[in-house]
Amino acid sequence: MEKNYQKELTLKSNSVKRLFKECGMYEAEFQKLNSKNEEMKENGSDEYSMKKQKEYLEETLSVRNVTRSKLRSSTDVLTSLINEIDAEEIKNLDEYKNANEILESVKQFFEKIQD
């Protein structure tokens, strides 16, 4: 039974890890585009460029929100898996430790963006 949990923990942890990385990339892209948008406003850029920049910003915001939602969902699935597993049975496994580390990182990320 332990092997099944190892595989499942690995798969779900990797999914959360991938989405967490994507969220970080979209956060950085959103901040970069938002700064550029503000800079263009201050510099009085032409209307077409401003409109296009706003479209890029809105698209990034949309994708960022979808990715956050997927990350929350995947995190919930991983948390549920960890909670249903008998911790004494697998708490010494690297996969179990890695899953908990990933969940802690994601928790800190969501706390940070709530501020």
Backbone as a chain_set.jsonl record, in Angstrom:
{"seq": "MEKNYQKELTLKSNSVKRLFKECGMYEAEFQKLNSKNEEMKENGSDEYSMKKQKEYLEETLSVRNVTRSKLRSSTDVLTSLINEIDAEEIKNLDEYKNANEILESVKQFFEKIQD", "coords": {"N": [[0.832, -1.2, 0.0], [2.011, 1.177, 0.649], [3.592, 1.883, -1.545], [1.704, 2.725, -3.459], [0.812, 5.085, -2.294], [3.172, 6.524, -2.322], [3.595, 6.932, -5.073], [1.247, 8.331, -5.748], [1.46, 10.575, -4.084], [3.782, 11.684, -5.168], [2.964, 12.301, -7.816], [0.836, 14.151, -7.37], [2.136, 16.087, -5.86], [4.057, 16.981, -7.686], [2.378, 18.119, -9.555], [1.27, 20.259, -8.095], [3.633, 21.639, -7.604], [4.409, 22.372, -10.211], [2.268, 24.059, -10.977], [2.578, 26.011, -9.03], [5.006, 27.126, -9.762], [4.249, 28.174, -12.261], [2.379, 30.073, -11.399], [4.059, 31.863, -10.092], [5.523, 32.82, -12.276], [3.502, 34.09, -13.775], [2.726, 36.027, -11.936], [5.037, 37.609, -11.818], [5.135, 38.456, -14.493], [2.733, 39.893, -14.64], [3.261, 41.995, -12.825], [5.397, 43.224, -14.145], [4.169, 44.028, -16.581], [2.227, 45.714, -15.556], [3.759, 47.748, -14.406], [4.957, 48.729, -16.729], [2.683, 49.643, -18.033], [1.888, 51.735, -16.33], [4.096, 53.387, -16.644], [3.86, 54.027, -19.344], [1.532, 55.537, -19.258], [2.385, 57.741, -17.774], [4.293, 58.782, -19.503], [2.768, 59.565, -21.595], [2.064, 57.969, -23.858], [1.036, 56.892, -27.173], [-2.427, 56.373, -28.099], [-3.141, 53.879, -29.285], [-1.005, 52.164, -28.572], [-1.29, 52.226, -25.812], [-3.786, 51.028, -25.532], [-3.276, 48.43, -26.525], [-1.369, 47.6, -24.663], [-2.936, 47.575, -22.383], [-4.684, 45.503, -23.064], [-2.875, 43.31, -23.066], [-2.212, 43.315, -20.39], [-4.717, 42.758, -19.183], [-5.211, 40.213, -20.233], [-3.099, 38.747, -19.133], [-3.743, 39.041, -16.443], [-6.136, 37.598, -16.364], [-5.259, 34.966, -17.038], [-3.5, 34.591, -14.944], [-5.265, 34.55, -12.753], [-6.764, 32.254, -13.348], [-4.76, 30.327, -13.172], [-4.048, 30.589, -10.486], [-6.42, 29.667, -9.343], [-6.419, 26.999, -10.22], [-4.139, 26.154, -8.882], [-4.948, 26.427, -6.211], [-6.971, 24.476, -6.173], [-5.514, 22.102, -6.802], [-3.822, 22.094, -4.627], [-5.657, 21.683, -2.571], [-6.468, 19.078, -3.213], [-4.068, 17.654, -2.828], [-3.659, 18.166, -0.108], [-5.915, 16.881, 0.967], [-5.301, 14.242, 0.285], [-2.994, 13.832, 1.836], [-4.139, 14.098, 4.363], [-5.839, 11.884, 4.467], [-4.166, 9.76, 4.446], [-2.556, 7.444, 6.556], [-0.534, 8.888, 8.71], [1.526, 7.878, 10.312], [2.299, 5.658, 8.949], [3.599, 6.514, 6.639], [5.105, 8.793, 7.179], [7.864, 9.084, 7.206], [8.69, 8.952, 4.648], [10.289, 10.368, 1.781], [8.677, 11.536, -0.185], [6.388, 12.242, 1.207], [7.381, 14.17, 2.978], [8.321, 16.051, 1.105], [5.888, 16.78, -0.095], [4.599, 18.076, 2.032], [6.366, 20.222, 2.385], [6.062, 21.586, -0.041], [3.359, 22.29, 0.146], [3.516, 24.055, 2.299], [5.064, 26.113, 1.178], [3.305, 27.013, -0.817], [1.198, 27.882, 0.769], [2.418, 30.053, 2.092], [2.858, 31.662, -0.141], [0.197, 32.303, -0.932], [-0.598, 33.694, 1.356], [1.103, 35.863, 1.209], [0.253, 37.161, -1.166], [-2.2, 38.003, -0.398], [-1.879, 40.219, 1.127]], "CA": [[0.0, 0.0, 0.0], [2.909, 2.31, 0.743], [4.029, 2.241, -2.899], [0.638, 3.499, -4.094], [0.845, 6.432, -1.721], [4.377, 7.191, -2.817], [3.35, 7.357, -6.454], [0.202, 9.35, -5.743], [2.045, 11.789, -3.498], [4.72, 12.249, -6.142], [2.196, 12.9, -8.92], [0.083, 15.324, -6.914], [3.127, 17.087, -5.454], [4.633, 17.556, -8.904], [1.341, 18.97, -10.143], [1.235, 21.495, -7.304], [4.914, 22.323, -7.832], [4.365, 22.976, -11.553], [1.329, 25.19, -10.94], [3.187, 27.03, -8.18], [6.006, 27.786, -10.612], [3.5, 28.97, -13.239], [1.818, 31.233, -10.691], [5.161, 32.806, -9.889], [5.852, 33.446, -13.557], [2.428, 35.018, -14.131], [2.8, 37.159, -11.004], [6.134, 38.462, -12.277], [4.726, 39.059, -15.759], [1.712, 40.88, -14.345], [3.927, 43.148, -12.213], [6.181, 43.869, -15.201], [3.247, 44.707, -17.496], [1.567, 46.784, -14.82], [4.741, 48.827, -14.326], [5.088, 49.293, -18.07], [1.442, 50.363, -18.276], [1.973, 52.999, -15.578], [5.14, 54.18, -17.297], [3.299, 54.54, -20.603], [0.58, 56.599, -18.892], [3.167, 58.907, -17.359], [4.997, 59.312, -20.663], [1.801, 60.004, -22.595], [2.171, 57.162, -25.075], [-0.118, 57.004, -28.076], [-3.636, 55.66, -27.687], [-3.096, 52.491, -29.751], [-0.055, 51.435, -27.726], [-1.902, 52.113, -24.479], [-4.87, 50.044, -25.639], [-2.65, 47.113, -26.65], [-0.755, 47.284, -23.374], [-4.033, 47.246, -21.473], [-5.138, 44.164, -23.456], [-1.887, 42.36, -22.569], [-2.354, 43.305, -18.939], [-5.962, 42.063, -18.853], [-5.031, 38.802, -20.579], [-2.219, 38.186, -18.118], [-4.525, 38.982, -15.213], [-7.07, 36.495, -16.516], [-4.512, 33.712, -16.964], [-2.976, 34.521, -13.574], [-6.358, 34.15, -11.875], [-7.078, 30.85, -13.642], [-3.659, 29.522, -12.633], [-4.22, 30.605, -9.025], [-7.544, 28.786, -9.034], [-5.947, 25.624, -10.408], [-3.198, 25.875, -7.801], [-5.748, 26.194, -4.994], [-7.637, 23.189, -6.325], [-4.502, 21.048, -6.685], [-3.367, 22.112, -3.239], [-6.712, 21.03, -1.785], [-6.41, 17.638, -3.492], [-2.879, 17.13, -2.154], [-3.936, 18.233, 1.337], [-6.861, 15.803, 1.266], [-4.562, 12.981, 0.207], [-2.14, 13.747, 3.027], [-4.995, 13.902, 5.526], [-6.443, 10.556, 4.47], [-3.112, 8.761, 4.619], [-2.109, 7.224, 7.926], [0.75, 9.58, 8.768], [2.547, 7.018, 10.907], [2.698, 4.681, 7.939], [4.456, 7.064, 5.577], [5.67, 10.1, 7.519], [9.302, 9.104, 6.986], [8.976, 8.931, 3.21], [10.689, 11.645, 1.186], [7.525, 12.083, -0.907], [5.513, 12.85, 2.22], [8.069, 15.383, 3.436], [8.305, 16.997, -0.016], [4.517, 17.275, -0.249], [4.356, 19.054, 3.091], [7.179, 21.413, 2.095], [5.407, 22.284, -1.152], [2.134, 22.896, 0.675], [3.901, 25.2, 3.127], [5.469, 27.175, 0.255], [2.093, 27.538, -1.457], [0.477, 28.61, 1.822], [3.117, 31.333, 2.254], [2.599, 32.433, -1.355], [-1.166, 32.856, -0.871], [-0.605, 34.694, 2.426], [1.83, 37.028, 0.688], [-0.53, 37.903, -2.165], [-3.4, 38.537, 0.256], [-1.527, 41.511, 1.738]], "C": [[0.876, 1.263, 0.0], [3.343, 2.802, -0.632], [2.978, 3.078, -3.623], [0.631, 4.934, -3.582], [2.06, 7.208, -2.207], [4.134, 7.753, -4.213], [2.324, 8.488, -6.498], [0.708, 10.672, -5.157], [2.989, 12.478, -4.473], [3.972, 12.955, -7.269], [1.507, 14.199, -8.495], [1.027, 16.445, -6.48], [3.741, 17.769, -6.67], [3.646, 18.475, -9.604], [1.274, 20.311, -9.415], [2.505, 22.308, -7.549], [4.922, 23.051, -9.181], [3.449, 24.203, -11.567], [1.87, 26.34, -10.093], [4.225, 27.832, -8.964], [5.316, 28.687, -11.642], [2.923, 30.225, -12.592], [2.89, 32.302, -10.484], [5.519, 33.536, -11.165], [4.779, 34.453, -13.965], [2.378, 36.22, -13.203], [3.872, 38.143, -11.469], [5.756, 39.178, -13.574], [3.683, 40.156, -15.528], [2.343, 42.144, -13.755], [4.714, 43.941, -13.267], [5.273, 44.665, -16.147], [2.538, 45.867, -16.821], [2.496, 47.995, -14.691], [4.892, 49.526, -15.675], [3.857, 50.122, -18.425], [1.459, 51.733, -17.576], [2.995, 53.941, -16.21], [4.617, 54.804, -18.591], [2.301, 55.665, -20.327], [1.319, 57.886, -18.55], [3.853, 59.579, -18.545], [4.064, 59.784, -21.768], [1.93, 59.266, -23.912], [0.902, 57.277, -25.911], [-1.234, 56.047, -27.654], [-3.616, 54.181, -28.081], [-2.181, 51.648, -28.863], [-0.621, 51.213, -26.331], [-2.997, 51.039, -24.482], [-4.306, 48.629, -25.706], [-2.023, 46.676, -25.322], [-1.816, 46.886, -22.349], [-4.585, 45.852, -21.785], [-4.192, 43.089, -22.93], [-2.029, 42.199, -21.055], [-3.598, 42.528, -18.513], [-5.857, 40.568, -19.133], [-4.168, 38.109, -19.531], [-2.952, 38.047, -16.788], [-5.49, 37.804, -15.24], [-6.372, 35.143, -16.353], [-3.96, 33.521, -15.55], [-4.061, 34.03, -12.619], [-6.762, 32.692, -12.088], [-6.007, 29.941, -13.032], [-3.727, 29.474, -11.114], [-5.328, 29.644, -8.602], [-7.138, 27.319, -9.157], [-4.984, 25.224, -9.292], [-3.946, 25.608, -6.493], [-6.406, 24.813, -5.034], [-6.653, 22.025, -6.149], [-3.957, 20.953, -5.269], [-4.381, 21.43, -2.331], [-6.687, 19.516, -1.973], [-5.222, 17.008, -2.768], [-3.081, 17.118, -0.636], [-4.883, 17.12, 1.755], [-6.162, 14.443, 1.26], [-3.705, 12.791, 1.455], [-2.979, 13.468, 4.272], [-5.599, 12.506, 5.59], [-5.426, 9.44, 4.664], [-2.781, 8.646, 6.109], [-0.691, 7.776, 8.035], [1.857, 8.709, 9.353], [3.125, 6.05, 9.88], [3.725, 5.249, 6.958], [5.19, 8.345, 5.948], [7.18, 10.197, 7.318], [9.685, 9.079, 5.508], [9.352, 10.319, 2.71], [9.514, 12.314, 0.478], [6.571, 12.814, 0.044], [6.105, 14.176, 2.702], [8.048, 16.457, 2.345], [6.918, 17.608, -0.204], [4.202, 18.329, 0.798], [5.146, 20.335, 2.884], [6.532, 22.25, 0.986], [4.149, 22.986, -0.66], [2.447, 24.117, 1.531], [4.32, 26.383, 2.247], [4.259, 27.835, -0.402], [1.283, 28.367, -0.451], [1.101, 29.999, 2.023], [2.872, 32.245, 1.054], [1.223, 33.094, -1.289], [-1.302, 33.88, 0.245], [0.04, 35.984, 1.948], [0.983, 37.843, -0.279], [-1.824, 38.449, -1.587], [-3.147, 39.919, 0.843], [-1.772, 42.676, 0.838]], "O": [[0.51, 2.284, -0.583], [3.449, 4.008, -0.857], [3.318, 4.033, -4.322], [0.462, 5.879, -4.353], [1.977, 8.407, -2.471], [4.437, 8.914, -4.489], [2.513, 9.481, -7.2], [0.414, 11.747, -5.679], [2.993, 13.703, -4.588], [4.311, 14.081, -7.633], [1.592, 15.214, -9.186], [0.742, 17.62, -6.708], [3.924, 18.986, -6.682], [4.035, 19.492, -10.179], [1.227, 21.367, -10.045], [2.447, 23.53, -7.685], [5.379, 24.19, -9.284], [3.81, 25.252, -12.101], [1.643, 27.508, -10.409], [4.308, 29.054, -8.843], [5.742, 29.819, -11.869], [2.974, 31.31, -13.171], [2.645, 33.492, -10.681], [5.79, 34.737, -11.143], [5.097, 35.541, -14.444], [2.026, 37.318, -13.633], [3.645, 39.353, -11.508], [6.026, 40.369, -13.732], [3.745, 41.218, -16.147], [1.985, 43.252, -14.154], [4.696, 45.172, -13.272], [5.558, 45.816, -16.475], [2.279, 46.892, -17.451], [2.059, 49.135, -14.849], [4.947, 50.753, -15.751], [3.973, 51.179, -19.045], [1.09, 52.749, -18.165], [2.771, 55.148, -16.295], [4.898, 55.965, -18.891], [2.235, 56.635, -21.082], [0.933, 58.974, -18.976], [3.979, 60.803, -18.583], [4.516, 60.342, -22.768], [1.906, 59.886, -24.975], [-0.151, 57.697, -25.43], [-1.008, 55.059, -26.954], [-4.028, 53.325, -27.297], [-2.548, 50.547, -28.453], [-0.45, 50.145, -25.743], [-3.108, 50.247, -23.546], [-4.799, 47.73, -25.025], [-2.142, 45.519, -24.919], [-1.611, 45.971, -21.551], [-4.917, 45.101, -20.868], [-4.642, 42.071, -22.405], [-1.972, 41.091, -20.522], [-3.538, 41.726, -17.582], [-6.357, 39.751, -18.36], [-4.485, 37.002, -19.095], [-2.796, 37.045, -16.09], [-5.638, 37.096, -14.244], [-6.845, 34.281, -15.613], [-3.957, 32.407, -15.027], [-3.797, 33.181, -11.766], [-7.065, 31.98, -11.131], [-6.324, 28.907, -12.445], [-3.488, 28.424, -10.517], [-5.188, 28.904, -7.628], [-7.473, 26.5, -8.302], [-5.013, 24.09, -8.815], [-3.615, 24.675, -5.76], [-6.394, 24.079, -4.046], [-6.94, 21.073, -5.424], [-3.667, 19.863, -4.775], [-4.006, 20.684, -1.427], [-6.863, 18.761, -1.016], [-5.357, 15.946, -2.161], [-2.709, 16.155, 0.033], [-4.675, 16.484, 2.788], [-6.407, 13.603, 2.126], [-3.695, 11.716, 2.055], [-2.573, 12.69, 5.135], [-5.847, 12.0, 6.684], [-5.784, 8.313, 5.005], [-2.737, 9.648, 6.823], [0.248, 7.184, 7.503], [3.008, 8.802, 8.925], [4.296, 5.679, 9.946], [4.617, 4.532, 6.503], [5.846, 8.933, 5.088], [7.718, 11.303, 7.265], [10.863, 9.173, 5.162], [8.8, 11.322, 3.162], [9.374, 13.535, 0.538], [6.025, 13.867, -0.287], [5.398, 15.177, 2.815], [7.79, 17.628, 2.623], [6.789, 18.809, -0.444], [3.606, 19.36, 0.487], [4.648, 21.422, 3.177], [6.471, 23.476, 1.078], [3.9, 24.14, -1.007], [1.717, 25.107, 1.488], [3.969, 27.526, 2.539], [4.197, 29.058, -0.528], [0.752, 29.425, -0.791], [0.386, 30.998, 2.113], [2.7, 33.453, 1.211], [1.088, 34.289, -1.551], [-2.052, 34.845, 0.099], [-0.439, 37.075, 2.257], [0.986, 39.073, -0.225], [-2.48, 39.276, -2.219], [-4.08, 40.699, 1.035], [-1.52, 43.818, 1.224]]}, "num_chains": 1, "name": "protein.A"}
